[in-house]
């Protein structure tokens, strides 16, 4: 017998859908279809009785809610906090950013004005949503009813938006959960529980990592035609853990823990065609895995993993200052680690200062005659670097002896930022102010070859596959062989100060002086994105391995960005001051700013994990060998600093219901 969904959905909501979710093994006659419930006649009579009973009482609301007002239409940037009751629809329009403070609760009223049995309260994001909660102050998207149940409200709808961030959030008691179309972003360390569907992704690109998806009546994660990285999640007690309607071959499902999903851990749509997602290192994926024809290796790909720490986690970062040492003048380049637990720093007036890495004691000072603002290159017991007097220097750190080349010709670009040297097949290669790319013997500094390019070389060249990639300030990209032969010359359309980045999948990323991130494959431009501010000396950073490749970039307004390989914005984080340097160690992004901040960020979510402060701009990358060794950094206040970085990762169970 088929009954119209308008009536029965109200019965189910008020009788308690949660009860059905927990006992549906016995209710084998119950199946959900879009638009109808299929029931037997006994269940139908009970449903009608419950409907009549509940219609007398109406929805019950939580008595403890203190409500802040929020506009129904949000057309400019807005930051919200406290408890926010929503009845009907609130929409964030394109161009506006809704920022949600930790501890905020969105409480959606059960509200069905058209009487179709589906509650319509929802939050719609067409601009950008940034909801970064904290472990001790998560953000809630929940029901305003006194006795909440799945389906009390409709959805958190993300539509044609990019850069959505949900972190330490709890989304519960909705019909469609996080409902995403034609959008991109990150969802991390969050909980999706007691919904009808926990999530729905359509034609979108998201990182969905370290979440708990639990006790959802229908589907925990539902996707079609999307690239979703589903990694490190606990997917427990849903009807379907993951439902892939169609076209899921670009998604990745890895490092997840499945348990007690009563119909299937992973199920494909009845008409699914094509390749399946990439699947590996999942645990517990055994029950009801539905495999499309000729792909019976699916479960084998996902088996045999060790026990994983999956689901929401808390990563605690702590920095303990070890020492600070005044060296007397500006430091622009990054510190360089040397053998014997030493570190070298180049400065404007003091030449090269060598310090003990553990205690910061000054071991030697070697003057070199002029400003050094490039990060030196370590070569055995020597340092190689250019100076502002247009010489190239080899400093033997052990003997404190200096070997210099003769001066190169002056140019209009003198007395400004210099590129750092690189090693290429036993030669040291340096880009010069006058546009010359020069290769030298690193021991004698005798020239091997040189080639004149079309403008000053500010950006440090990069070595890739035995060749050199270099960009001039005039805005031309060059690919040069180890013999000095130009293979490629490609105009980029405008000046560039920063180094290019190779994304390891054949793409090259550059940020122009006006703040445009451009990606090229060969000589063809793949895509470009205008950043919020001008370009600086901060080079883009390649993250991930093919095909999961992304690019981090920074701008002169203090914003950091992560884009996927097709240019979809995954997150954007504001640091408040121009970013002069961007680098990566292990699983950390480091950013140095004009106002003296060295920030450590989680590259997956853009969360700022740590901020340490100086009294001058940070232009150089920190030095860190990993483990328990100190992080050493310097700034334009002339002080070299070291701190011990500790990190621990713990499970986060979230708040009780």
N, C-alpha and C positions, 0 to 999 in steps of 0.2 A: 504494500500500500504506500502510495506517495502522498505526502502532505506538503502544502505550500510552506516554504521556509519562513515566510513573514510571521506566521503564528508560532511555529515550533521553536524558532531561535530565541524568542522571548522566554518560552518555558525553560529551555535549556540554560539560558543565562541565569535566570532567577532561581532555578532549582539547584544550580551548582554544577557547571561543566567540569570542575575539578574532580567531582565524584566519578563522572563518566571516564575521565582520563585514567583514573586509578583502577577502574574496574572493567575497562573495555575488553579485557581478555574474555570475560564472561558475556559481554554484549556483542556476540559475533554477528548479530543481525543489524548492527549500526554501521552505516557507511556514509561518508560525507561527500556530497557532490556540490559543485558551485550552483547555488540556487535551490537546493532541496536536501532534505534528510529522508533516507529510506528506512522505515520503521516497521515493526510488526504491530498488530492491532492492540495487544496488551500494553505495550509501551505508549502507544498513541493515547489511550484513555488516561494513563497516568499523567502524560504531558498536559492534556487538556485540563485535568483537575488542578495541577500546579499552576497553570496559567491563570485560572479563575481566582485561585487563592492569592497569587502574587499581585494581581491587578488591583487588589484592595489596599495594598500597603504602599506601592510605589518605591522608587529607589531610596535607599538609606545612605546618608552622607556622613563622612567622618566628622565627628564633633570638634576635633582639635585643630582644624585647619585655620590658620591665619593667612588671609589671601592678599597678595599684592596684585595690583591691576596690571594688565598688559594689553596693548592695542590689538584689535582684531587684524589690522593691516600694518605691517612693519616695513617701512620704505627707506629707513636710514639705519645706520649702525645702532645697536641697542645692547646693553649689558643688563642681565636680569639676575635676581637672587631671591632667596626666601621661598615662600609657598605661592604657587601660581595656579589658580583654578581656571580651567578652560571648559567652556560650554559652547559647543559648536566648533567652528574652525578659526584658527589663527594662522595667518600666512605671512611668511617673510619673503618679500619680493626680491627679484634680481637686483644685484648691486648693494644689498644690505647684508650686514653680518650680525647674526644673533650670537652673542657670547654669553655663556651660562656659567655663573660662579659655582664653585664647589658647595655642596649642601643644598642646592636648589631642588625643589620638588614641583614638577608639573603634575597636577592632579586633574584628570579629565573626568567630567561628569558623564554618567550614562544618560544619553540624550538622543532620542529617536523622533525628530519632528515629523518625518514623513511616514512613520508607522510601518516601515518595512521590516521591522525586527532586527535591524542593524544599527547599533549606536554610532553616531556620526561625529562625535568630538574628536578632533585631531589637530596636530601641528604640522603645517606644510612649509617646507623649506625650498624656496627657489633661489634664494641668495646663498648664504653660507652659514653653517652651524658649527660653532666651536664649543663643545661641552666637555671640558676637562675637569672631572671631579678629582677627589683625593681619596685614598683608601679609608681615611677616617671621616670623610665628608663626601660621599658619593652623590651623584645627581640622579634623581628619580624621575621616571616617566611612568605614572601609575594611575590607578583609579581613585576617584573621589568618593566612591561608595564606602559605606561603613563596613560592609562585608564584601570585599572585592572578589570578582570572578573573571575568568577569561572572557573577553568580548565586551567588557564594560565600556571600552572606548575603541576607536577605529584604528588609528595608526600614527606613527611618526613618519611622515611622507617626505622623502628627499627627491626632488624632481628637477632634472636638468641643472644640477648644482655640482660644484666641485670643491674639494678641500674640506669636506665634512670630517670632523673629528669627534668621536665619542670615546671617552676613556674614563674608567671608574664610574660607569653609569649602570643603573638598574632599570630595565624596561619590562613591565609586567602588566597582566590583565587586559591586554589589547586583543584586537581581532587579527590584524595583519602585522603587528610588531613594527620593526624597522622596515619600511617599505620604500625601496629605492628604484628609481628609473633614470637611465641616461645620466648617471652621476659618478663621482669618484670620491675616495676618501679613505679613512682609517677607522676601524673599530677595534679597540683593544682593552683587555683587562676589565671587561664588563659582563653583566649577567642578563640573560634573556630567559625569563621563567614565567610559567603559568599564563601563557598567551594561547590563542588558538594557533596562529603561526608566529614563530619567534622572529623570523626575518623573511623578506622577499627581495631578491635582487634581480632586476631585469636590465639587460644591456648596460651594465655598469662595470667599473673597475675599482675594486676595494681590497685593502688588506684587512682580513678578519682574523685577529691573532689573540691568543691567550684569553679567550672568553669562556664562560660557562653558558651552555644552551640546555636548559633542563625543564622537564615537566610541561612541555608545550603540547596541547591537545592534538594538534595536527603535525605540522612540519617544523623542525627546529631551524633548519637553514634551507631555504628554497631559492633556486636560481635558474635562470635561463639566459642564454646568449650573453654571458658575462665572463670577465676574467677576475675571479675572486681567489685570493690566496688565503686558504682556510688552513691555518697552522697553529698548533699548540693549544687547541680548544678541548674542553671536556664537553661531550655531547651525550647527555644522559636522560633517560626516562621520557623521551618524546615518542610520538607514534612513529614518525619517520625522522631519523637523525638528520640526514641530508637528502633532499629531493632535488634531482637535476632534471628539469622539465625537458630541455633540449639545448643543443649547442653549448656543451660545457668543456670542450677540448682544451680551451686556453686556461682553465682554472687548475689550481694545485690544491690537493688535499693531503696534508703531510703533518706528522707529529701530533695527531689528535688521539684522544682516548674516547672510545665508544662504550656505552654500557646501558643495558635495560631499555633500549629503544624497541618498542614492542612489535612493530610491524617490520621495520628494516632500519639498519644502520645507514645504509646508502641505497637509495632507490632511483632508478631512471624512469623517465616518462615512457608511457606505452609506445609512443611513436619516436622515441629518441633515435637519432641517426648519427653516424660519424664516430670519430674517436672519443674515447672517454677522457676525463681529466687525468692529469699526472697524479699518481697516488703512491705514497711510500711512507713507511715508518709509522703507520697508525696502529694503535693497540686496541684489542677487543672487537675488531670489526669482523664479526662472525655471523650474527643473526640476520637472516632475511636479506642478505645482500643480493639485490636483483641485478643480474649481469645481462647486458644486451647480447644478442647472438654473436658468436664467434669472438667474444672477448672474455672467455672463462678464466683468463689469467688475472683478472682484476683483483680478486681477493689475495692471490699470491703476492702481488706487488706490495700489498699493504700489510703483510704479516711479518712476524719474526723480529719485531723491534723490541728493544729493552723498555723497561717501565719509564714512562715519560712524566715530567712535571707539566701537566697540561691544565688549562683553565686560567682564571685570573691570578695574577701574581703581583707582589709588591717587590720592587727593586729599590733597596735603600742605598744611597750613595753618601759617603762621608769623606770630607777632605780635612786632613789634619796638617796644619802648617808645620814644616820642618825647619826652614830657614829662609831668611831674606838677606841679600847682599847688594849694597850700593856699589856700582862700578863707575859712576861719574859722568855718564852721558847717555844720549838717546840710544835705544836698541830697537832696530827695525826688523832685522832678520831673526829667525828662530834659533834657539840653542841647538848645539850639535853634540851628541853623545860620543865620547872617546873611550878607547880601551882603558881598563884600570879604574872604572867608576869615576870618570872625569867628564866634565862638560865644558865646551868652549862657546863663548859668546862674542860676536862682533859688535862694535859700537862706533859712534860717530867720531869720538875724540881719542878713545883709549886703545884703538886697534883691537887686538884679540886678547880676551881675558879667559884664562883656564881656571876652573874651580873644581873642588871636590864635590862629586854629585851627592854624597851622603850628608855632608855637614856644611857645604857652601864656602869652605875656606879657599881663599885666593892662592893658587899655586904658581901662576905666572902672569905677567902682562907683557905683551909684545907690541910696540908701536909700529904702524905700517905707513905713516906719513899723511894719510887723508881718511876721509869718511869711508866706512864700510857699512852699507845698508842691505846687502844681499846675504842670505844664509850661506855660510861656507859649505864646501863639499869636503867630506872626510875621505882621505886617501891614505890608508895605512896610518903612520904616525904623523901625517901632514894634513894641513888644511889648504884648500885651493879656493880663491875668491878674487873678484875684481875690486878695485878701489876707485874713489872719485878722481884721483889724479890720472886716470886713464891708463893704469897699469894693471897687470894680472899678477897675482902673488901666490907663491907657494911658501907656506910657513911650516917648518919642521918643529912640531910642538915639543919634542924631547930636547932638542938642542937650542930652541928659541932662535933659529936662524931663518932669514928671509931671503928668498930668491924672487926677483921681479923680472917681468918682460919689459921690453921697451914700450913707450906710449903709442897708442893708436891715435889716428887723427881726431881733432876736436870736431864737434857738431853742435847744432842748435839744441840738441836734446841733452847736453851735458848738465850735470848737477841736478839730477832727478833719479828716480828709482832705477836700480840696475837688476838685471836678471841674475839668477844663481847659475853656476856651472853644473853640467851633468857629465857622466861618464858614458862613452859609447865605444865598446870593443877596444878597451885599453887606451882610448884617447879622452882628453878632457875637452868638452865643447862649451864655448861661451858665446852668448849673444851680446853684442856691443851697442853702445849709444848711437854709433854712426850707421847702424844697419848691417854691420858685418857679422857673419856667423863664422867663428874661427875654431879650428881643431888644433890642439897642441899635445905634445908629449907631456904627461902629467909629472914626470920627474925633472925634465930639463926645461920645460916650457917652450921648446923649439916648435915653431909652427909646422903643421902637417898639411893643412889646406885651409882656404878661406873662400867664402862666397858672399857677395854683396847683395843684400835684399833691399826692399823698397822703402824701408823706414826704420826708425829706432826699435830695438828689441828690448822691451821692458819685461815681458813675460818669460819665465823660465821655460826653455824647451822641454819637451818630454820625449823619451826614447820608447819606441814601439816597434817590435819585430825587426830590430836591427837598423831602423831608420830614425830620423829626427823629425818631430813635428814642432813647428815654431810659427808664431803669429807676430807680425809687426804692429807697431802702434798705428801704422797707416791702414790696418785692417785687412791684411793679406795673409792667408794661410799658406805655408810651404811644407812640403814633404821632401826631405833631403837625405840622400844616402850617406853611408859612413865614409864615402870618398868625396863628399861635397857636391854631388850631382843633384840638381833640382829635378825631382820627379813630378811634383805637382805644384802649381801656383794657382791659388783660388781666391779671388777677391771676396770678402765677406760683407762689403757694403758700408762699413763704418769702423772707426778705430777700436782696438782691443788692448786692454792693459793686462789682462790675466792670462794664465796658461790655459791651453785646451785640456780636455779630459777625454780619454778613450773609454767608451762604455763597454768594451769587451765583447760586443756583439756586432762590431763593424761600424758603430756610430761614433762620431766625434762631437763633443759638446763644447761650445764657447759662449761666453757672456760678453756682449759688446759694451762699449763705454756708455751708451745710452740706456743700458739695462735690458737688452733683449737676449734671452737664452735661445741659441740656435743649435739644432742638431743636424748633422750631415751624415749621409751614407755615401762614401765615395765623394763625387762632386755634386751629388744631388742633395738638396735640403730636405730632410725628413719632416721637420716641423720647427716652429719657433713660438716662443711665448714672451710677451712683454712683462717684465717684473714691475714691482711697484715703485722702484727707485732706480737711480743710475747704477751702472756697473762700477766695480772697484777693482782692487788688485786680488780680491778673493776669487780663486778659480773654482769652477764647478767640480763636484766630486762624484765619481762613479760608484754606485752601490749595487751589490748583488752579482749574480752570475747568470749568463744566458740560460733560459729566455727571461728570467726574472730580473731584469735590469732596470735601474732607475737612476736619476740624476738629481743631486742636491745642488742648490744654487743660493746665492746671497746677493743683497743689493745695498745701495748706499743709504736707504731709509731704515735699515735695521731689520729687514725681513729675511727669513730663511724659508726655503721651499723644497719640497720633494715632488718630483714628477716621475711618472712611469715612462717606459720606453716609447710610448705613443703620445706623450705630452699631456696626459691627464694629471691634474693636480691632486696629490694625495694628502698633503698637509702644508700649512703655512704657519710659521711661528714668528712672533714679533719680539725682537730684542731691544728695540727702542733707540738704537744708535747705529751708525754706518758700520757694516761688517767688512773688516779689512782682510781677514784671513779665514779660510775654511779648510779643515783637514780631518782625517779620520784615523783612529787607532782602534783596533779590534771592533767592538760593537758601539763605538762612540763617535759622534760628530763633535769637533771642537771649533768654536767660532770666537774670534777676537774682534772687539769693537772699538770705536772711536772714544767712547767714554770709559775705557779701561776695564772692560769686563772680559774675562775668559769664561765662556759658557760651554758646558758639556751637555749634549742633547742625545736622546734616544733616537737613532736614525729611523726606527720603525714608526714612531708616533709623533716625533717633533717635540716631545716633552722636554723641558729644560730640567735636567737632573741636578745640575750643580752650577753655581756662579761664584767665581773668585774675582777680587777687585784689585786694581792698581790705580795709581794716580795719573797715569798717562795712557795714551792709545796703545792697543795691542795689535801690532802689525805682523808678528811672526808666529809660526806654529809652535805648539808645545813639544817638548821632547819627552818621550816615554818609551821604555823598552818593554813594558808590561810587567805582570807579576806584582811583586811587592816593591819594585823600584819606584823612586819618587817621580812625579810629574814635574818637569822643570820648564819654566816659562819666563818671559821677560817683556818689558813694556818701555814706552817712551819716557817714563819717569826715571829711567836709569837703574832700576832695581831688578835683579834676578831673583826669582822666588822658586821654592820647591814645596810640594805638599805630597803627603801620602794619601793615595786614593784607595778606599775600601768600598766594596760592593757586596751585598748579599741579596739573595732572591728567596722570597718566601711565598707560600700560597696565600691567596686572599679569598676568603669565603663570602665576603660581602655581608651586608646587614641581614638580620633575621627578618622574616616576613611579619 
